[in-house]
Amino acid sequence: MRTTKAEHGLSRESVRKLTSAAVPAAEEKAKLSPFAQAIASQYARNTNSPVMVSGIMRIIEFMIVALAGLAVFFFYVGTTQGALLDYFLAAIATATLSVLLLEFTDSYQLAVMRDPFHTFGRLLMAVSGAFALVSLIGFFMKISEDFSRVWFGAWYVAALIVFMMFRLIMSRLIRRWARNGTMERRAVIVGGGKPAEDLIRSIEQQTYNDIRICGVFDDRDAKRSPAIVAGYPKLGNIAELIEFARIAHIDMLIVSLPITAEARVLSLLKKLWVLPVDIRLSAHNNHLQFRPRAYSYIGSVAMIDLFDKPINDWDSVAKRAFDIFFSLVGIILFSPIIIATAIAIKLESKGPVIFKQQRHGFNNELIEVWKFRSMYTEMCDPTARNAVVKHDPRVTRVGRFIRKTSIDELPQFFNSLKGTLSLVGPRPHAVYAHTRNLLYHEVVDGYFARHRVKPGVTGWAQINGWRGEVDTDDKIKMRTEFDLYYIENWSLWFDLKILFLTPIRLLNTDNAY
């Protein structure tokens, strides 16, 4: 199955503007039926992404070709003075060309990875082509005589044998993962009836399909949307879908509605865009034709990309590496302050040094966030029902200083190292945080869309001055706007910019108390 990525889609900002009055702002947590709950629990564990698996295979196959060349070099040629660098560069160049040619011949598509026997000629041609190109380059540059021909021939044979053995092992693993659900993309069909049935049949007919359809959700009654669609049960309405998707770790929502039903499509998106999933509009039965690059595909089934899951696959790996590296740097750099603060808190008042509070994390899951305790133990408020205000009598003298300077947040480096927080992202709010006796999601339309990425120790909103007490609707609205901008425009460079601007912005302590 080949999946190609569309070059454009509706931005979340566009959808929010187009549908600003479509539904109420609050997200009601719907209760799933026992049947839907049972199905969701079957999919509660995470899966291996096909994109990640193919990416790891590229890295391993690069290493197979390069290390085979170096192993033969040390065994046959030996560490001849001055030769190591030349042979090393030749090995790296050939390994790079091998992966590029395998990529060019679509050898990292799921169908090829699952069944290398039927594509043996293609794999052989790609690897052999890389060696042939390197030997041709050596001939024209008049440097081929500097290399051992026995080494080159033995390297080619060794690399090809190990490469094919690796492909055979991976094909067995991938087929096993596909059977037991370890490697799949979980999808839900939004909308029922005959269009949904036709769509499901088309998806199921695709060869080497990694899509697992987990059920159908539709707001319409049984007359217009039957209880069973192409053998799949209708599990509930759209409100229940949001809860189901979070429990079942759904990867993709496929909206089975005609593109001409604009009002209904936008109304659905208004409810669904808060989820950290890919959202696709089926173009299977649409008569409107767009340019080919306007579509993505599940096999040969055309889809229009509406939303992509933010910070996904290799982006998430890069961000996690970023978090681990800079968390360790932060812990080492600030360790004297961390130790001194812990001692000061212990000396001033009784109770634990660390204050733990439940907050909303990625995908609306509850996480435990660590801070230095800044209040008297008997007056601590883990629920944050009563926000800290200026000259709050619950705050200790040490607490006032560490809150003013944000030293109380330093234990969150350990949250980031553990993985419950990211260093940079939307700041997590306490579960019952509110303004004017309204919970934040009751004030801000699309508030839960902040949770499509892992929350952070610092964020774009805080860099722009939106930190401290939230005592008006505008403050939480502006925080949310800046957080959504961050999600839309994320990059490692953006994270780096926010991280290094944080100490400068913390000099402004007007709203910190």
Secondary structure, DSSP 4 states (H G I P E B T S, - for coil): ------S----HHHHHHHTTTSS-SS---PPPPHHHHHHHHHT-S----HHHHHHHHHHHHHHHHHHHHHHHIIIII---TTHHHHHHHHHHHHHHHHHHHHHHTTTTSHHHHH-GGGGHHHHHHHHHHHHHHHHHHHHHTT-GGGS-HHHHHHHHHHHHHHHHHHHHHHHHHHHHHHHHTSS-EEEEEES-HHHHHHHHHHHHTSTT--EEEEEEE-SS-TTTS-SEETTEEEEE-HHHHHHHHHHHT--EEEE-S-TT-HHHHHHHHHHHTTSSSEEEEE-SS------GGGEEEETTEEEEEEE--SS-THHHHHHHHHHHHHHHHHHHHHHHHHHHHHHHHHHHSSS-SEEEEEEE-GGG-EEEEEEE--B-GGG--TT-SS---TT-TTB-HHHHHHHHTTGGGTTHHHHHHHTSSEEESSPP-BTT-EETTEEHHHHSTTGGGGGGS--EEE-HHHHTT--S---SHHHHHHHHHHHHHHHHT--HHHHHHHHHHHHHHTT--TT--
